[in-house]
């Protein structure tokens, strides 16, 4: 089944097409020749149901399919969106009546039953603008906690979000710093703010440098490089995450260089993130470094105690949870690294409290969080170790985790192992995919995102994963 990422975008696009026809007095034309219903989607393909093969071919010849895909591409900033179809007749129509409809087409009066059926696809108004398919809904300015370490970054990001492309000194913005300091949160907050607060359909694309590279490479292999260029060089907003991944990738760097120039010439906004100052990147073209340094480069530092405490309180507020103040204080004082580690410790405490069903104390926190306070260097943990410990923990074999078995008892341990690999090591999604049966990077990303999303609402799962992480870390000691 598809991920349904485009369900709301589909409805929103159909609404806009309907409005265009309505304003021209062609509501009946819309009702008859846009007779399709969303079913599911996968990557860049949306599957719809239509009453018949004849209806699909007719809509195709009239250009209606292209009109809808064009509107979706306009809303999302994505190119090469395709519609696929299945036949799903909602009622039996006599063969004689079918032939009559085919011959007369729109000129024939639509029967009351058919008109009732067509009315069902008429969009309802008003409709809330759907979420952007590439942006996390919780990555907004309201959920970002300001502190001395990130005030400049926050205010610069907000200024750009309010006037994208109009502040020359803030184009591009490069946010750099260690993992878990809020770079991606701020970047996506810019995208969400622009997407939500601009009535016009701006083309916004958020992608990681790894995905950008893989997409570029695939376009070369399939000889669709022109479509790739058309997609990225016609954006209004480019959000490119983790550009340090491009080190040593000369061809991708060159393509980014020309993409940068094309967007800059049209005053389009660009935001980049990196794990270090741009000048410290190795095997990176000077002219790319110069372009990325031409705007504002902002260093995000680890949060101080006051900010760490505010972050923990904000996380609790968003989750609707409570833990004792002295436990919050203990976490804030002992975890000085980044927001991700703070959140991990907090979630572990919440999960422990809900499983054990007893009040938390500082003593309990000291015992349960000692592995987090003494985290080993991530480079000492191998993917093989993670696979081995996860397999034993979940009572399956390592080969079961690597093989393409779709049974639930194998899929969940595999997704958990992938999630932990990404959390505890510096391997990319592509590299992790190679160690899990040669899976595509997008499959690995989906597995990671699924577990990352589930542990935010399933405290039991989060507690189990934290226990497993502790066993993996202890294994290396």
Secondary structure, 3 states (H helix, E strand, C coil): CCCCCCHHHHHHHHHHHHHHHHHCCCHHHHHHHCCEEEEEEECCEEEEEECCHHHHHHHHHHCHHHHHHHHHHHHHCCCCCEEEEEECCCCCCCHHHHHHHHHHHHHCCCCHHHHHHHHCCCCCCCCCCCCCCCCCCCCCHHHCCCCCCCHHHHHHHHHHHHCCCCCHHHCCEEEECCCCCCHHHHHHHHHHHHHHHCCCCCCEEEEEHHHHHHHHHHHHHCCCHHHHHHHHHCCCEEEEECHHHHCCCHHHHHHHHHHHHHHHHCCCEEEEEECCCHHHCCCCCHHHHHHHCCCEEEECCCCCHHHHHHHHHHHHHHHCCCCCHHHHHHHHHHCCCCHHHHHHHHHHHHHHHHHHCCCCCHHHHHHHCHHHHCCCCHHHCCHHHHHHHHHHHCCCCHHHHHCCCCCHHHHHHHHHHHHHHHHHCCCCHHHHHHHCCCCCHHHHHHHHHHHHHHCCCCHHHHHHHHHHHHHHHHHCC
